[in-house]
Amino acid sequence: MTGIDLSGQVALVTGASRGIGAATARALAAAGAHVVVNYKASADRAKAVVDAIRSAGGSAEAACFDVSQENEVAKAFETVMACHGRLDILVNNAGVSKDALFLRVRPEMVNEMVDVNLKGPFFCTFHAARYMIKQRRGKIVTVSSIVGLGGNPGQTVYATTKAGLIGMTKSFAKELGPRGVRVNAVAPGLVDTEMTRGIDRETIANGIPLRKIGSPDEVAGVILFLCSDLSAYVTGQVVVVDGGLYT
């Protein structure tokens, strides 16, 4: 068994200015990859992630584009290829959650979550795969959620988009596997991010077998594994990272 070495590889992480995305960017860079830190609006936060990576001896750059806009995605991936000549890793992390009971869901909430959570990963995977197929190698990891596996009151639309990512992952894996591209997903449980703040943490943690809320770094570690050669025979899988909550 060897350590994880991604030296010489180029990775793009969407929604990487905070939370799981930022932790993943740092983990990939620490393993030697050059990381493209995507953001939509949080330029200062993205810069902070890039600066932290560089201060630790890694290599990174920021890239502003909206994953829900196919034309912006296409240009961003073209730029990465023009600058670096390769793309080895894509992590589809960007996502939004607009919680509401089903009968109170507004059409604009549906549109936003479908656009960002579902269309975004589709567009990014589509453009990444075009280049990875030519390379005959690549790793794609999409961040789903245990809510996509088990549902949750007040998160019907969010759960629907996250469940859709699982079907997308498995379908992409079957199409791209023969071309040397592996596609997997992670399904985090309750993780300490801005999206989950304001909830009753102690009560929920008591219902988790490991008795704690997960950290972004703990999810990033699993993503790093799926992006490495240690998982060379793993594709089409959904790895649950939830401390046993969904068990």
Backbone torsions as a table, in degrees:
resi	resn	phi	psi	omega
1	MET	NA	132.2	-179.8
2	THR	-116.8	166.1	176.3
3	GLY	-74.0	173.7	-178.8
4	ILE	-90.4	122.2	-179.9
5	ASP	-128.5	111.4	179.8
6	LEU	-108.8	23.2	-178.5
7	SER	-56.2	135.3	178.8
8	GLY	85.2	-6.0	-178.6
9	GLN	-95.9	153.0	179.2
10	VAL	-114.3	129.0	-178.6
11	ALA	-123.1	144.7	173.6
12	LEU	-122.7	127.1	-179.7
13	VAL	-119.3	120.3	178.9
14	THR	-83.8	150.6	-178.7
15	GLY	58.1	44.1	-170.3
16	ALA	-100.4	15.1	-179.5
17	SER	-83.6	-9.6	-179.1
18	ARG	-162.8	172.2	173.0
19	GLY	57.3	-139.3	-177.8
20	ILE	-61.3	-37.5	-179.9
21	GLY	-63.2	-44.9	179.2
22	ALA	-64.8	-42.9	178.8
23	ALA	-62.7	-38.0	179.0
24	THR	-68.0	-42.0	177.5
25	ALA	-59.0	-43.7	179.5
26	ARG	-65.0	-40.7	-178.5
27	ALA	-66.0	-43.7	179.6
28	LEU	-65.2	-40.7	179.2
29	ALA	-66.7	-38.8	178.9
30	ALA	-63.1	-26.6	178.5
31	ALA	-86.6	-0.8	173.9
32	GLY	111.9	-6.5	-178.7
33	ALA	-77.1	151.0	167.0
34	HIS	-84.9	126.6	-172.2
35	VAL	-113.2	128.4	172.8
36	VAL	-93.9	114.0	-175.2
37	VAL	-93.3	103.1	-179.7
38	ASN	-82.0	144.4	172.4
39	TYR	-150.5	161.8	177.6
40	LYS	-105.6	-46.9	-175.6
41	ALA	-131.3	-22.4	-173.3
42	SER	-89.3	69.9	-176.9
43	ALA	-62.2	-41.7	-178.7
44	ASP	-63.7	-41.1	179.9
45	ARG	-68.6	-39.9	178.1
46	ALA	-63.0	-41.5	178.3
47	LYS	-62.5	-38.2	179.2
48	ALA	-63.8	-38.5	177.8
49	VAL	-66.0	-45.2	179.1
50	VAL	-62.0	-45.1	-179.8
51	ASP	-62.2	-39.7	179.7
52	ALA	-64.5	-41.1	178.8
53	ILE	-63.6	-45.7	-179.1
54	ARG	-66.3	-37.9	179.1
55	SER	-63.9	-28.8	179.2
56	ALA	-86.6	3.6	178.3
57	GLY	94.9	7.6	-179.6
58	GLY	-94.4	-175.5	-176.6
59	SER	-127.1	128.6	-177.9
60	ALA	-159.2	161.9	174.4
61	GLU	-149.2	157.6	179.2
62	ALA	-99.8	149.0	178.6
63	ALA	-141.0	119.5	-179.1
64	CYS	-94.6	116.7	170.6
65	PHE	-162.5	154.2	-178.6
66	ASP	-93.8	115.2	-176.0
67	VAL	-63.0	-21.3	-178.6
68	SER	-82.1	-6.4	-179.7
69	GLN	-107.5	106.5	-173.3
70	GLU	-57.9	-36.7	-179.6
71	ASN	-66.8	-36.8	177.1
72	GLU	-69.1	-39.0	178.4
73	VAL	-62.6	-46.4	-179.4
74	ALA	-58.3	-45.5	-179.8
75	LYS	-65.0	-39.3	-179.4
76	ALA	-63.4	-43.5	-179.6
77	PHE	-70.8	-34.8	175.1
78	GLU	-61.9	-39.4	179.6
79	THR	-65.9	-43.5	178.4
80	VAL	-58.9	-45.1	-178.9
81	MET	-67.7	-38.1	179.6
82	ALA	-66.0	-36.3	-178.1
83	CYS	-82.0	-35.5	-171.6
84	HIS	-118.1	-17.2	176.7
85	GLY	75.6	5.9	-179.3
86	ARG	-164.9	160.0	172.1
87	LEU	-145.5	115.5	-174.9
88	ASP	-101.7	-28.8	-172.7
89	ILE	-138.2	134.3	170.5
90	LEU	-126.2	129.0	173.5
91	VAL	-118.0	112.2	178.1
92	ASN	-85.2	96.5	-176.3
93	ASN	-114.5	-26.8	-175.3
94	ALA	-55.9	134.1	-179.4
95	GLY	-166.0	159.8	177.1
96	VAL	-134.2	154.6	176.6
97	SER	-134.1	125.6	176.3
98	LYS	-122.4	93.2	-173.2
99	ASP	-77.9	139.4	175.6
100	ALA	-170.6	146.6	173.2
101	LEU	-59.4	147.2	-171.0
102	PHE	-49.2	-45.5	-176.1
103	LEU	-75.7	-4.5	177.7
104	ARG	-109.1	4.4	179.6
105	VAL	-71.2	132.1	178.5
106	ARG	-99.0	151.2	-178.1
107	PRO	-54.8	-38.5	-178.7
108	GLU	-66.5	-28.7	176.2
109	MET	-68.4	-41.5	177.9
110	VAL	-61.5	-47.8	-177.0
111	ASN	-60.8	-44.1	-178.0
112	GLU	-64.5	-45.4	-178.4
113	MET	-68.6	-37.9	177.2
114	VAL	-66.8	-42.1	-178.5
115	ASP	-62.7	-48.5	-175.2
116	VAL	-81.5	-48.9	-171.8
117	ASN	-77.1	-29.5	-174.3
118	LEU	-112.0	-53.9	179.5
119	LYS	-65.9	-38.2	-179.2
120	GLY	-56.0	-55.5	177.4
121	PRO	-61.0	-33.6	177.7
122	PHE	-64.3	-49.2	-178.9
123	PHE	-61.1	-45.6	-178.0
124	CYS	-65.1	-43.1	178.8
125	THR	-64.9	-40.6	179.0
126	PHE	-57.3	-49.3	-176.9
127	HIS	-75.1	-34.5	175.9
128	ALA	-64.3	-43.6	-176.8
129	ALA	-62.2	-34.2	179.8
130	ARG	-57.7	-38.9	-179.9
131	TYR	-84.0	-38.6	-178.7
132	MET	-65.0	-35.3	178.4
133	ILE	-60.8	-40.8	179.0
134	LYS	-65.7	-33.5	178.5
135	GLN	-77.4	-18.9	-174.4
136	ARG	64.6	27.4	175.9
137	ARG	-166.4	151.8	177.7
138	GLY	167.0	157.7	178.2
139	LYS	-131.7	129.9	178.7
140	ILE	-124.9	127.5	178.3
141	VAL	-127.1	128.8	-179.3
142	THR	-114.1	136.5	180.0
143	VAL	-90.1	109.7	175.5
144	SER	-98.1	-137.6	179.9
145	SER	-169.3	153.6	174.2
146	ILE	-65.5	-19.7	175.7
147	VAL	-65.0	-28.9	176.6
148	GLY	-73.4	-16.9	178.5
149	LEU	-95.6	-36.9	-173.8
150	GLY	-120.2	-4.9	-177.9
151	GLY	72.2	169.9	178.9
152	ASN	-166.5	133.0	177.8
153	PRO	-57.5	137.2	179.8
154	GLY	83.2	-0.1	-179.3
155	GLN	-132.7	37.0	-176.1
156	THR	-59.2	-47.9	-177.9
157	VAL	-68.9	-44.6	177.7
158	TYR	-57.7	-46.0	179.2
159	ALA	-61.5	-39.1	179.8
160	THR	-62.8	-44.0	-179.7
161	THR	-67.7	-39.0	-178.5
162	LYS	-71.8	-32.3	174.0
163	ALA	-68.0	-37.7	177.8
164	GLY	-60.8	-34.3	179.1
165	LEU	-64.7	-31.0	179.1
166	ILE	-68.3	-46.0	176.2
167	GLY	-62.9	-38.6	178.4
168	MET	-62.5	-45.8	-179.4
169	THR	-59.1	-47.3	-177.8
170	LYS	-67.2	-36.7	178.9
171	SER	-69.5	-45.1	177.9
172	PHE	-60.5	-40.3	-178.6
173	ALA	-60.2	-40.0	-179.4
174	LYS	-71.5	-34.6	179.3
175	GLU	-76.9	-38.5	-172.0
176	LEU	-94.4	-17.7	179.9
177	GLY	-53.5	-46.9	179.9
178	PRO	-62.7	-14.7	-179.8
179	ARG	-102.9	12.2	174.2
180	GLY	85.8	11.7	-178.4
181	VAL	-108.9	123.9	178.8
182	ARG	-97.1	138.7	-177.9
183	VAL	-131.4	120.5	179.8
184	ASN	-135.9	173.2	177.4
185	ALA	-137.2	155.7	169.7
186	VAL	-117.1	147.0	178.8
187	ALA	-123.4	89.9	-179.9
188	PRO	-69.4	153.2	171.5
189	GLY	-92.9	-134.2	179.5
190	LEU	-80.5	115.9	-176.8
191	VAL	-121.7	144.6	-177.0
192	ASP	-75.0	86.3	176.4
193	THR	-132.9	173.3	179.0
194	GLU	-60.7	-29.0	-178.0
195	MET	-67.5	-23.6	-175.1
196	THR	-109.8	3.1	-179.3
197	ARG	-75.6	149.1	-178.7
198	GLY	97.6	0.6	178.2
199	ILE	-96.9	170.2	178.9
200	ASP	-81.0	88.1	-172.2
201	ARG	-65.4	-42.9	-175.9
202	GLU	-63.1	-44.8	-179.4
203	THR	-63.1	-44.2	-178.9
204	ILE	-67.7	-41.9	-179.6
205	ALA	-59.9	-33.7	179.6
206	ASN	-66.8	-20.3	178.1
207	GLY	-93.0	1.7	178.2
208	ILE	-98.6	128.3	-178.2
209	PRO	-51.9	-36.5	178.6
210	LEU	-83.0	-0.5	174.0
211	ARG	58.9	35.5	175.6
212	LYS	-159.7	157.9	173.4
213	ILE	-83.1	141.3	-177.9
214	GLY	-72.4	161.8	176.7
215	SER	-108.9	155.2	175.5
216	PRO	-56.3	-36.6	-179.6
217	ASP	-63.7	-33.8	180.0
218	GLU	-69.3	-34.7	174.7
219	VAL	-72.5	-41.1	-179.7
220	ALA	-60.1	-33.6	178.7
221	GLY	-63.2	-37.6	177.9
222	VAL	-71.0	-40.0	177.2
223	ILE	-61.6	-43.4	178.2
224	LEU	-57.8	-44.0	177.2
225	PHE	-57.8	-44.7	-178.6
226	LEU	-69.5	-19.5	178.0
227	CYS	-92.0	-1.3	-175.1
228	SER	-107.6	170.8	177.9
229	ASP	-73.0	-10.1	175.8
230	LEU	-65.6	-20.0	178.5
231	SER	-112.8	32.4	-173.4
232	ALA	-59.2	-22.9	-178.6
233	TYR	-110.5	25.4	-179.1
234	VAL	-117.3	120.5	173.4
235	THR	-153.7	153.2	-179.8
236	GLY	72.8	18.9	-175.4
237	GLN	-106.4	155.8	174.1
238	VAL	-118.4	111.3	-177.8
239	VAL	-95.9	117.5	-179.2
240	VAL	-83.1	129.2	-179.4
241	VAL	-125.9	84.1	-169.9
242	ASP	-140.4	12.9	179.2
243	GLY	67.7	13.7	-180.0
244	GLY	95.2	3.7	-175.8
245	LEU	-59.4	-39.4	-175.9
246	TYR	-89.9	-0.8	-176.8
247	THR	-64.9	NA	NA
